[in-house]
Amino acid sequence: MKDLEELSGIIKSQLEINQAEENDEYQHLLAMIERRVEELLEKDSGLLFSYIYRLDVSEQLVRQVMTDDDSDSVKALSKLIMDRQLQRLHTKKTIVQKPIRGWEW
């Protein structure tokens, strides 16, 4: 799955995950995100929510996860991050923006 490989690189970069030669299957990548989310929730939640904001994860969904007593916040936030990144990758590949005329430098 080439998309997961590309997504893995993006997520590792944006969340500052430093692990070399990881298996880029979906579940493994999700587990890596979960570890980082758990670490940031414990040590620096402000940084975590800054990442979530920059990754353009729905604020409404994040708020819902954080107020739901029944959900595992770490798993739920990690899944939101993964789903949003997959959505962004899909959009980037399917919607090609034509150059804007008159904006050439």
C-alpha positions as CSV (number, residue, x, y, z in Angstrom):
1,M,0.0,0.0,0.0
2,K,1.9,3.0,-1.3
3,D,-0.6,5.4,0.3
4,L,0.2,4.0,3.8
5,E,3.9,4.3,3.1
6,E,3.5,8.0,2.1
7,L,1.2,8.6,5.0
8,S,3.6,7.0,7.4
9,G,6.3,9.5,6.3
10,I,4.0,12.5,6.7
11,I,2.7,11.4,10.1
12,K,6.2,10.6,11.4
13,S,7.4,14.0,10.3
14,Q,4.4,16.0,11.6
15,L,4.2,14.3,15.0
16,E,8.0,14.1,15.3
17,I,8.1,10.3,15.6
18,N,11.7,9.2,15.4
19,Q,11.7,5.5,14.6
20,A,13.7,4.1,11.7
21,E,12.6,1.3,9.4
22,E,9.1,0.8,10.7
23,N,6.6,-1.6,9.2
24,D,4.1,0.7,7.6
25,E,1.0,-1.4,7.8
26,Y,-2.1,0.4,9.0
27,Q,-2.3,-1.2,12.5
28,H,1.4,-0.6,13.2
29,L,1.2,3.0,12.1
30,L,-1.8,3.5,14.2
31,A,0.0,1.9,17.2
32,M,2.9,4.4,16.7
33,I,0.5,7.3,16.7
34,E,-1.2,5.9,19.8
35,R,2.1,5.8,21.7
36,R,2.9,9.4,20.7
37,V,-0.6,10.6,21.6
38,E,-0.4,8.9,25.0
39,E,3.0,10.4,25.7
40,L,1.9,13.9,24.8
41,L,-1.4,13.6,26.7
42,E,0.6,12.8,29.8
43,K,3.6,15.2,29.3
44,D,2.5,18.1,27.1
45,S,-1.2,18.1,26.1
46,G,-0.9,21.6,24.7
47,L,1.6,20.4,22.1
48,L,-0.7,17.5,21.3
49,F,-3.6,19.7,20.7
50,S,-1.4,22.1,18.6
51,Y,-0.5,19.1,16.4
52,I,-4.1,18.1,16.1
53,Y,-5.0,21.7,15.1
54,R,-2.2,21.8,12.5
55,L,-3.3,18.4,11.2
56,D,-6.7,19.9,10.7
57,V,-8.6,17.3,12.7
58,S,-12.2,18.3,13.3
59,E,-12.4,20.3,16.6
60,Q,-16.0,19.0,17.1
61,L,-14.8,15.4,16.9
62,V,-11.9,16.0,19.2
63,R,-14.2,17.7,21.7
64,Q,-16.6,14.8,21.5
65,V,-13.8,12.3,22.1
66,M,-12.4,14.3,25.1
67,T,-15.8,14.5,26.8
68,D,-16.9,10.9,26.2
69,D,-16.3,9.0,29.4
70,D,-16.8,5.6,27.6
71,S,-14.1,6.0,25.0
72,D,-10.4,5.4,25.2
73,S,-9.2,9.0,24.4
74,V,-5.7,7.8,23.2
75,K,-7.2,5.3,20.7
76,A,-10.0,7.6,19.6
77,L,-7.6,10.6,19.0
78,S,-5.1,8.4,17.2
79,K,-7.9,7.1,14.9
80,L,-9.0,10.7,14.2
81,I,-5.5,11.7,13.3
82,M,-5.0,8.6,11.0
83,D,-8.4,9.1,9.4
84,R,-7.8,12.8,8.7
85,Q,-4.4,12.1,7.2
86,L,-5.8,9.4,4.9
87,Q,-8.5,11.8,3.9
88,R,-6.0,14.6,3.1
89,L,-3.8,12.2,1.2
90,H,-6.8,11.0,-0.9
91,T,-7.9,14.6,-1.6
92,K,-4.3,15.6,-2.6
93,K,-4.2,12.7,-5.1
94,T,-7.7,13.2,-6.6
95,I,-8.0,16.9,-6.8
96,V,-5.5,18.7,-9.0
97,Q,-5.4,22.4,-8.8
98,K,-4.6,24.1,-12.1
99,P,-2.1,26.9,-11.9
100,I,-3.7,30.3,-11.4
101,R,-3.1,32.5,-14.5
102,G,-1.3,35.8,-13.8
103,W,0.5,34.5,-10.7
104,E,3.7,33.5,-12.5
105,W,6.8,34.9,-11.1
